[in-house]
Amino acid sequence: MSEDQPAVEAQDEAPPELARWQQRLIEDRSAIIPLVPVAPGAKETAPKGLTDQPAKSGILVIDKPKGRTSHDVVQAIRRASGERRVGHAGTLDPMATGVLVLCIGSATRVVDEIQALSKVYGAELRLGQETDTQDAEGVVTAEHDWRGVTRAAVEAALVAFRGDIMQVPPMHSALHHEGKRLYELAREGKVVERAPRALRVDRLDLVAFEPPFLRLEMQVSKGFYVRSLAFDLGRALGCGAHLSGLVRLAVGQFRLAEAEPLPKAVEAFVEGWWPTVMHPLDAALERLPALIMDADGERELRFGRQVPAGEEGRGIPGMVRAYGPEGRFIGLVEWDETHEAWQPSKIFPSAAAAPKVDGS
């Protein structure tokens, strides 16, 4: 976890680092303020059985184990934490591993913002076989000779899958059709028409070619199905293919290297040192510009009232993060051009700020 993305906050007052960022925001209102830095070594030295714990609220990044559903992981954290408000920000199939972002407590209100982030995947494809689920868990429905496929042919075929593309989602997916999930229809042996969806592939690289297997790494937009890519690429190569392995390497800024093993996260909640594995909820929003409100502005926003703006920060489009004078996250605001004021959109209780532990 980087120094500007800490899991906990160790200071009661704004540290010098925050003061420097306050100055930068005055000079450039589109700058991004980092989360309040944690004291060095706080995560490693935080005691178990913490007293005076904050409300369980924040973001937990799990390295999902193979064979467990995303719902399994959510249920495990619900049981361990005793917090009912737990949800994931993007499903991973049971066969997949890697980054699964969970939102806990007040942080469930930023699920949509996390789901909108791009994803990075590492995928293994098996050439020569198609399955009914488009992955290794399905039944083989067709086999073809793959031996004529070359690395150059794969590289050439990948060109069509980069940039803005249209993709038909698989039948074995959680999308709805006339009130039923597609995978429910698929289990009944039904196939229905699925409209292609506009998606974005920012990066798609062939990282290994060991036929009949090949490995890809990609950065894609929300709603992308790697299984569908495997199927479509196999068709483009003329030999068929299915997804034989998948790991999600990142969701936005949340990366696999920072993810916690599920057993460790469960232990953290059971034994009471869970703040050391959590990200504050505004970690999901750091791509947005930020504003620092004075004490009066913070009070008005928390009462749901607009805050008139001076010359600084006027007219920033879209959502903006708002912080109080001590660096505490207030919530999301939008510029109201008609009233020339900041309109509160999502305001969080002050208790939803980053958990604090004694890092001494």
ZIVEN-V381720 format. One record per residue. N is the residue number from 1. OMEGA is omega in whole degrees, -180 to 180 (NA if undefined). Layout:
n | omega
N | OMEGA
N | OMEGA
This chain:
n | omega
1 | -175
2 | -177
3 | 179
4 | 172
5 | -174
6 | 176
7 | -175
8 | 177
9 | -172
10 | -175
11 | 174
12 | -177
13 | -179
14 | -179
15 | 179
16 | -180
17 | 179
18 | 180
19 | 178
20 | 179
21 | 175
22 | 179
23 | 180
24 | 179
25 | 177
26 | -178
27 | -177
28 | -173
29 | 176
30 | 180
31 | -180
32 | 179
33 | 179
34 | 175
35 | -178
36 | -174
37 | 177
38 | 176
39 | -179
40 | 177
41 | -176
42 | -177
43 | -176
44 | -173
45 | -178
46 | -177
47 | 173
48 | 180
49 | -178
50 | 175
51 | 179
52 | -177
53 | 175
54 | 175
55 | -180
56 | -178
57 | 179
58 | -176
59 | 180
60 | -179
61 | -176
62 | 168
63 | -174
64 | 178
65 | 178
66 | 178
67 | 178
68 | 176
69 | 176
70 | 178
71 | 176
72 | -178
73 | 178
74 | -179
75 | 179
76 | 180
77 | 175
78 | -179
79 | -176
80 | -174
81 | -174
82 | -180
83 | -178
84 | -177
85 | 177
86 | 178
87 | 178
88 | -177
89 | 178
90 | -175
91 | 166
92 | 177
93 | 179
94 | -178
95 | -176
96 | 174
97 | 173
98 | -167
99 | 172
100 | -177
101 | 177
102 | 175
103 | -174
104 | 178
105 | -179
106 | -178
107 | 176
108 | 180
109 | 177
110 | 178
111 | -178
112 | 180
113 | 179
114 | 179
115 | -179
116 | -179
117 | 177
118 | -180
119 | 175
120 | -179
121 | 165
122 | -173
123 | 172
124 | 179
125 | 176
126 | 180
127 | 172
128 | -180
129 | 170
130 | 178
131 | -177
132 | 178
133 | -177
134 | 175
135 | -173
136 | -179
137 | -178
138 | 177
139 | 179
140 | -179
141 | 180
142 | 176
143 | -178
144 | 178
145 | -179
146 | -169
147 | 178
148 | -178
149 | 180
150 | 176
151 | 180
152 | 180
153 | 178
154 | 179
155 | -180
156 | -179
157 | -177
158 | -178
159 | -177
160 | -177
161 | 179
162 | 179
163 | 178
164 | -176
165 | 171
166 | -178
167 | 175
168 | -179
169 | -179
170 | 175
171 | 179
172 | 178
173 | -176
174 | 178
175 | -178
176 | 171
177 | 179
178 | 173
179 | 180
180 | 175
181 | 179
182 | -178
183 | 176
184 | 176
185 | -180
186 | 178
187 | 176
188 | 180
189 | -178
190 | 174
191 | -179
192 | 178
193 | 177
194 | -180
195 | 176
196 | -178
197 | 179
198 | -179
199 | -179
200 | 175
201 | -177
202 | -180
203 | 178
204 | -173
205 | 170
206 | -175
207 | 176
208 | 178
209 | -179
210 | -172
211 | 13
212 | 180
213 | 171
214 | -178
215 | -180
216 | 169
217 | -173
218 | 170
219 | -170
220 | -179
221 | 176
222 | 175
223 | -178
224 | 176
225 | 180
226 | 177
227 | 179
228 | 175
229 | 179
230 | 180
231 | -177
232 | 179
233 | 177
234 | 177
235 | 180
236 | 180
237 | 177
238 | -178
239 | -176
240 | 179
241 | 171
242 | -180
243 | -178
244 | 178
245 | -178
246 | 173
247 | 176
248 | -174
249 | -178
250 | 167
251 | -173
252 | -179
253 | 180
254 | -171
255 | -176
256 | -180
257 | -179
258 | -174
259 | -180
260 | 171
261 | -178
262 | 179
263 | 179
264 | 180
265 | 177
266 | 179
267 | -179
268 | 179
269 | -178
270 | -175
271 | 171
272 | 179
273 | -177
274 | -180
275 | -178
276 | 180
277 | -175
278 | 168
279 | 173
280 | -172
281 | -180
282 | 174
283 | 180
284 | -171
285 | -169
286 | 176
287 | -179
288 | 174
289 | -175
290 | 175
291 | 174
292 | 179
293 | 172
294 | -175
295 | 179
296 | 180
297 | 178
298 | -179
299 | -180
300 | 180
301 | -179
302 | 174
303 | 177
304 | -178
305 | 178
306 | 178
307 | 177
308 | -178
309 | 171
310 | -178
311 | -178
312 | 174
313 | -178
314 | 167
315 | 175
316 | -177
317 | 176
318 | -179
319 | 179
320 | 175
321 | 178
322 | 179
323 | 175
324 | -176
325 | 179
326 | 176
327 | 178
328 | -180
329 | 178
330 | -178
331 | -179
332 | 179
333 | 177
334 | 179
335 | 176
336 | -175
337 | -177
338 | -177
339 | -178
340 | -177
341 | 177
342 | -179
343 | 178
344 | 179
345 | 175
346 | -179
347 | -176
348 | 178
349 | -178
350 | 178
351 | -179
352 | 178
353 | -176
354 | 177
355 | -180
356 | 174
357 | 178
358 | -178
359 | -178
360 | NA
